[in-house]
Structure formats: structure tokens, C-alpha cells
């Protein structure tokens, strides 16, 4: 990371603003801040300058460096805030504020929180004795140099006082200062199958669900958003949280949409997708790269013209890959996506003023063809030359036909294709 001296002060100031949100610093947070200072090669004087700026009460977040630098800055904020506890309401609000400044979305933040949890869990913490400044590796409870009691230490793993069910789903979470914790406990109690037990000097909770009641878990998973200590089990085995609940943030946005079904098709962002899920990230737009998945083939008696044959297997692969994290979403219409791909054309020919046009490129790439077009007439005519690696749709006429057929195949009556594609 290449930063000047002032950039390093701002970088540390951003981290300290979150760290000071609770008006105190634990020994573990202090150690994390020292790790971050060294990580960006900042001097202690720069750290002091950042600290004074934040303590003045008038400090505001400042973007530093490239987008990658800004994301790393966000990761360090989360690391300090979560190193010994969950994000509290104030910390979460500050993190969200910084996300808006640098352009990080809720989905990305949730993934970072999961990653930073792992970083916190695997970190080997050294705490600084407040009496003699000796560096002591946790989980020491007393300073070996002066005997000072050390208030913050990494807790050793302790056996859980309850058993994870061998069948069905189970959500486990720890008591927390996060805003959604109280609601999470009430939702867990409402299942009638909540267990609780002490672990690492905190209370832990476990709520169980049969396999056929997956949707009943969604409110609890939503309430646990932003918490560090949360786990999901299937048939007694822990599975990655994001692999199960990656859809939760999107589903919660859907509930507040003016027309929820149009939200799934991306109409609220004017980025229509044909698959019925905006997380497919394969929109029906002129700049969508997936319209170049295929190859040009010569046709005709003298093989002087081309058609573009779509690679449906590749399209299907990318679609399945993009939707995998959201496969448990109760609003997902897998059959609809399959029907859309079924009715998507096998190949298209580019003709003037019809449904498809060439994708323009001014440099040749493997598989591209050279296109020479004559435009205008008489003295105003001119020749345009470029390369093309695929096609792009002209408007929504083809999509309307595809969706009408796909909706009919699936008995999908939530919305008509003409209504979806109208302004």
C-alpha cells in the first residue's frame, strides 16, 4: 500500500473513529490497533495525530487511496470493532456510513463481517500490560513481569453444554450487544426448541428446525445480521453461514420494494434480468458480456455470412454459479430460469434494424470477426470497420417472447411479460 504521511493519519483516523465508538479501548483492541499501524508502516506520531483528531469530536471519514485500499481500511475497522465483541449499534452505523462513502453494498459488507470473524478467531493476540507495558500473549491472566491482573484475554475453547441435533437445521448464537440480539432470542424462544448454555463466560443459544421448515429460520437469520458469533448446522455438521443465508439481505430489501416481484427481475434498478433473480448478475443490457458466450459460424452457399451460435452450457454454468449462494431464497424460481434458457435462441443472425446487433470492438480478440458496414448514401456515405466477438439485443422484443413462453411453461402468473417490460 503506497500512502503518504497524511493518508496514513486519515487511514488510522477512520479506524479509530469506529474503535472509539464505545468511549473505551480494551487491551485486545489496543493490540489490534498496533497491528494495523505496523501493517501500513505508520509512525507512532501519525497514530497520535489520528487519535487527537478523532478525540476532538469533529472527525469525519475520509477516503484514502484506491478502492482496494478503502476496502482494506474497512476490514481493519471491522477487525478492531469485532476483536473481542460483536458490532454494537453505534459501530454498525459508523461502518454503514463508511460503506456508503466508498461504495460497498450490504451484501459485500455481510461477506466481510464473516471473513473478519474468521480473522478474529484465528488471530494470536498479544495484550499489553497496563502497568509495565510488557507484551503478554493471551490467554495469560497475570503479567509475568509485574503481576498485574490482565482483564482481557483470549478464552480457551470450552465444551458446549448442549448437543447439536443430528437431523435438521440448527442455529447457534452468542449473547451480544448488537441491536438485533433481543429479537433473535425472542424468535429462538418462539420455536419451542431453544436451548441455552454458558460458554466462554457468555450465554449461548441454540434453536432447532426440521428440514422442511427452512423458511422459518429466515427471520432469526435476519436478526443475527452483523453478529460475529453465529453458526448454522445441517444434520449435526457446521456449514458456512453465507452458503445458506447469502440471500437474506436481498430478501429483506424485497419486502420493502413497491412491487416485490419486479424487484426480483431488477426493474427497480432499470436492469432487467430474464432469470427472475437480480443476483444472477446477467442482465438484458447492451453491455452484458454473457451475450458473447458462443462463437461465430459461417453460413450460406458460399459461406460468406455469419450467424452467432450461443454457448448455452456456458450461460447455464455462469447462471448456476452466480445463484448458488442464494439457492435457499424462498423467492427463487429455478424452474423459470431453466425455462428461459430453454426458449433462448440457439443462434441469431445480425440484420439491419432487427432484434440483434453486433457487439463493437476496435481490437481483434480470439474468435472475433471483422465487420465492414457501409452507412449513409450518396456523398454522405462512409464505411465503418470494427471487430465483433458476439451480439447484443436491440430492446426487449426478443425477451418479451422468451418470458411469455417461459411463464406459460412454469404456470408463472405473478406478473405478465408485457407489464414487466413496460415503462
N, C-alpha and C positions, 0 to 999 in steps of 0.2 A: 504494500500500500504506500503510494507516494503522496505525502501530505506535508505542507509547510507548517511552521510552528503554530500559526493562528488556527489552521484547520484542526490540529491535534487538540487545541484548547476547546474548540467547538464540539469535536467528537466526544471528548470526555464530559463536557458540559451536558450534552444530550443524555449520556448515560447517568450522570449524577442527578439530573432532574427527576428521573424515574426512581433512582436509589433513595433520594431524599423525600419521596412522596409520603412516607410514614413518619417523617421527622426524626428518624434514628437510623443508625447503621449497626448491624450485628458484626461480630468478629468474622463470620463467614463472608458477609457482603464486602467487608473491607479487604479480605484476601482476594475476592473475585475482582474488585476494582484494581488492585495492584497487578493482577494477572493481565487485565485489559490494558493498563498503562504500559506495561512492558511489551505487550503484543503489538502496539502501534509505535513503539520506540519513542514514547513521550517522556520528557524530563519531569522530575518531581515539581519543579517550578511551574510547569504547564498544568499539572494536575491541581496545584494550589490555586492558580489563576481561574481554572474552571470551577473549582469549588466555591471561591469567593463570588463568582458571577451568579452561580445558582443560589447561594445563600442570600444574595441581595433581594431575591424575590421577584425580580423583573426579567429573569432569563427566559427566552423563548427558543424553541427548537430551531436549529439551523442545519440545512442540508450540507453535507460535506462530501466532496469527491464525486466519483462516478456512482451509478446506480448500485453496482456491486459493493462499493464502499458503504453506501447508505444502508443496504440490507445487512451488511456485517455490523454496522452501528446498531441497528435494530436487534440483531441477535445478541449483542453484548448487553443491551438494555434488559432483554428478557432474562439473560443469564444471571445478572445481578439480582433482578427482582424475584427470580424463582429459585435462587440458590439454596434457600432454607425455608421457603413457604410458597404458597400459590400467589397468583396475582390478586391483590385486593382491588376494590372498585376504583380507587384513585389511580393506581398503577395501570389498570386496564384502560382507563380513559386516556391517560397520557400516551400509552402505547398506540392506541387507536388514532390519536391526534397525529403522532409521528407517521403512522402508516398512510394517512390521508395526504400528508405533506410530500412523501416520497413516492406515492402511487402504488402501495401494496394493498391488495384486496383481502377481504375477510378469509377467503379460502386459503390464501398464501400464509396469512398470519396464523391460522389454526395449525397448518403444517409446521411452521417454525416453532410454535409452542411445543408440539410433540417432539421435534428434534432437540430443542433446548432441554426438555425434561430428561431425555437420554443423556445429554451432555452433563447435566447437573448430577444425575445418578452415578455416572461413571467417573466424575472428577475426583481426584485425590486432593482433599482440602488441607491446607496448612493455615492455621489460625495464629494470630499474633497476640502474644501475652500483653494485656493492657498495662501490666505493672512494669515489666522489664524489657518489653519489645522482642523477646525471644520468639523465633518462629517455631511453632509446635505442630506436628502432624496430628490431625484428628484421627481417632476419637479420644485423645487424651483429655482427661477432666481436670488435671492439675498441671501447672507449668513445672517442668523438671528442673528449671533454673532457680525460681524463687518460691515455688509452692502456691502461686496464685490460682484460685479456682477459675477454671475456664468455662464460661456459661454456654458457649455454642460449640457443639461437637457433632461429627458425623455419626449417626446412630448405626449400630451394627444390625444385621438382619435378624429379626425375631420371628419365631414361628407364629403363624396366624391361628387365632383361637377358633376358627370355623373352617369347614371343608368346602371347597369349590364343588358344586354339583357336577356329577359325571355325565349328565344329559341336559340338553337345552342350553340356553344362554344365561350368563351371569354378569352383572356389572358391579365392580368393586370400586369404592372411592373413599377418600380420607376426609376427616373434618378439615374445614378450610375457612379462610377469611373472605373468599370470593363471594360476589353478590348472589350467585345462583345456588349457594350451598344449602341454605334453609329450604328452598323449594325442592332441591334434589332429595333431601331427607324426607320431606312430606310425600314426594312421588314414590320413593322407595317403600315407605310405610304402607302406602295405598295398595301395593302389590299383595300385601298379606304374607309375603315370604321374605321379609327383610331380616338379616342377621347383623349383629354388631359385635365387635371385639376390640380390645386395646392392642395397639401395635406401635412401637417406637414412641411411646408416651402420648399417642393420639388415638382417638376412636376411629375405627374403620367400619364401613358399612358394605353389605353385600345384598343385592336384590336379584332374585332368580326369575327367569321367564321360560316357559315352554317354547320349543322351536316354532310352533305355529302361531306364536304371539309376538313376532318380531316388531310389528308396528307399535306395540305397547311400550317398547323400550325407547322410542324416539323422543318423547318429552323429557325423560330422565337424561338421555344423552345430550339434549339441548341445554338443559340446566347445568350440566357439567362442563360446558364450553369454557375454555380458558383456564381450567384447573389442571394442575400438574399431576396429582396422584389419582389417576383413574385407569381402570383396566377393564377389558372385555374378554370373556371366556366363552368358548363353544365346546360343549362336551368335555369340560374339565381342562381344556388347553387354552392358554392365553393366545389371542390373535391381535394383530396390530389394530389399534383404535381407528386409524384413518382408513384401513381397508374395509371397515364395517360402517363407520359413521361419516365417511367423507362427504356424504350428501347433505348432512344436517344443516349446515349453514345456508345452502342453496334452498332447501325445503322451507326453512324459516322465512327467507325472503319471498318465497312463493305465496305464503299465507297472507302477506300484506300487499300483494300485487292487485291492481284494479281488476284484471281478468287473469286468474291463475293459470288457465290452460294456455293462454297466449304467452305468458311468462316462460313456460317450458319451451315454446317454439322460438323464443328470443325476440318477439315482436316489441317488447318494451324497450329494447335497445336498438331497434331497427336493424337487427342482424338475424334475419330469419334463417332457421336451420330446418331441414326436412325431416329430422330424426325424432322430433318430439322431446328433445333434451338439449338445453343450451350447453351442457358440459361436454357434448360431443366435440365442440370446437371445430366443426366442419360446416360453416355457414354457406348459404346460397348467395355468394357475392362474387363480384368480378375479380377480386384479388385472392380468392380461396385457392390454395395450392393443390387441393385434392382433385381439382378438375384436370390436372396434368398427370394424374396417375393412369398411365396407359402408354400406348405407342401409336405412331402414325403408320398407316398401311396404304400402299399404292393400290388403286382400283382402276377399272376401265379396261377397254380392249387394248389400248396401247399403254396402259398403266401410267397415265400422265396426270392423274389427280389423286388426292389423298382422302382417307377417312380416318378419324381418330377412334381407336378401339380402347374403351375403358378397361382398366385392370380392376375388376370388381373384387377379386380376392384381396388386393392391397387395400382398397377402400374399406372392405369389411374388417380387415385386421386393425387398421387405424381406428375405426369406429369402436371396435370392441376394446381396444387398449385404452382409449380415452374415457370410455364409460365404466371401466372396471371398478374404479374407486366409488362409483355412485350406483353400483348394481343393486344395492339393497333399498334404494329410494322407492317408496310406495307409489310414486307418480311416474316411474319408469315404464315405458311401453316398448318392451323388447320386440314383441311381435310386429309392432308398427314399423320399427326401424328395419326389420328384416323385409317387410312388405315393400317399403320404399326402395330398398336396394334391388328387390326383385323387379320392380317396374321402372327402375332407372335404365336408360338406354344402353344397349351393348356397344354401339358405336354411333358417331354422328359425322355428318359432312358439313363443312362450312360453306354457306352460300350467302350472297349479299342480302341484308335486311331480313334474315330469318332468325331462328331460335338460338344459333350458336355463332360465335366469332373466334378468331384466332387470339391466343394469348401472345401479346407483343413482347419480344425480347430483342435487344440490339447486339447481343453477343451469342455466338453459337455454343450450345451445350450438347452433350451426348443425347442422341435421339431426336434432336430438334430438326425442323425442316426450314428451308429458306422460302419466304413468301414474297412474291412480287405483285403488287397491286397498282393498277392504273386508276387514278381518281380524277374527277372533273371531266371536262370535254372541251374540244377546240383548243384555242390558245391558252385556256386556263387549266389544261390537263397536266398532270405530273405523275411520276412514278414513285411509289413508296416501297422500299425494301426492308425487310426485317426477318428475324427468326421466330419460330414458334415451337414450344415444347408441349403444347396442349391447347385446350379450348376454354372458353368462358361463356356463360349463359347470357343471353340478351333478355333481361327482365325475368318475369315469373311465369310465363305461359307454359313452359315445359313442366315446371314444378307443380303448377295447378293440376295438370293432367296426372302427374305421378301421385300426388297426395289424394286426389279424388279416387283413384283406383286402390291405393293402399288403405284409405279409410274404409272403403267398401269391403275389402278383403278381411279386415280385422273387426268389422262391426263397430268402428270408432265413430261415435255420434256426438262427442263433446264439442266439436266445432267443425264447420264446413271449410273446405279449402279456399273457396272464394272469399269467405269472411276473414280468414286468417291473412290472406294476401292483399286484402283491400287496405286503403289508407285510413 
